[in-house]
Amino acid sequence: MTKPDAPKRHLPTSPFKAPVVPTAKHFAVGDQVTHDVYGLGRVIDTEEGVAALVDFGSSRMRILSPYTKMTKL
């Protein structure tokens, strides 16, 4: 039995494309960011590889990795 978090092996003879692994994003304290839901903000704390605490002006949110909806400006 395989582990639930283990990626499945891609067979070279498969007619389907190999799955794309998203690249990890890294944010530092002071980075200005934009989020698809919360808008413009600034990183005020980071937990390396786990989460980033972002101040969006009206609220502070802890955004979890892999940060799919957040980009650095």
LINDA-V325246 format. One record per residue. N is the residue number from 1. PHI is phi in radians with two decimals (* if undefined). D_FIRST is the distance of its C-alpha to the first C-alpha in whole Angstrom. Layout:
N_PHI_D_FIRST / N_PHI_D_FIRST
This chain:
1_*_0 / 2_-1.56_4 / 3_-1.24_7 / 4_-1.16_9 / 5_-1.70_12 / 6_-1.38_11 / 7_-1.21_13 / 8_-1.32_12 / 9_-1.32_14 / 10_-1.58_17 / 11_-1.48_19 / 12_-1.09_22 / 13_-1.58_23 / 14_-1.23_22 / 15_-1.36_25 / 16_-1.69_24 / 17_-1.24_24 / 18_-1.17_22 / 19_-1.14_21 / 20_-1.62_24 / 21_-1.63_23 / 22_-1.16_26 / 23_-1.35_28 / 24_-1.33_28 / 25_-1.71_32 / 26_-2.16_34 / 27_-2.14_37 / 28_-2.05_39 / 29_-1.05_42 / 30_1.72_45 / 31_-1.15_43 / 32_-1.55_44 / 33_-2.31_41 / 34_-2.23_41 / 35_-2.13_38 / 36_-1.06_38 / 37_-1.78_39 / 38_-1.63_41 / 39_1.59_43 / 40_-1.42_44 / 41_-2.74_44 / 42_-2.32_44 / 43_-1.23_41 / 44_-1.96_42 / 45_-2.83_39 / 46_-2.34_36 / 47_-2.03_33 / 48_-0.84_32 / 49_1.34_28 / 50_-2.01_28 / 51_-2.80_31 / 52_-2.32_35 / 53_-1.64_38 / 54_-2.12_40 / 55_-1.65_43 / 56_-1.77_44 / 57_1.59_48 / 58_-1.48_47 / 59_-2.70_44 / 60_-1.98_42 / 61_-2.18_38 / 62_-1.71_35 / 63_-1.70_33 / 64_-1.48_29 / 65_-1.15_28 / 66_-1.67_27 / 67_0.98_31 / 68_-1.14_30 / 69_-1.78_33 / 70_-2.15_35 / 71_-2.32_37 / 72_-1.47_40 / 73_-1.67_43
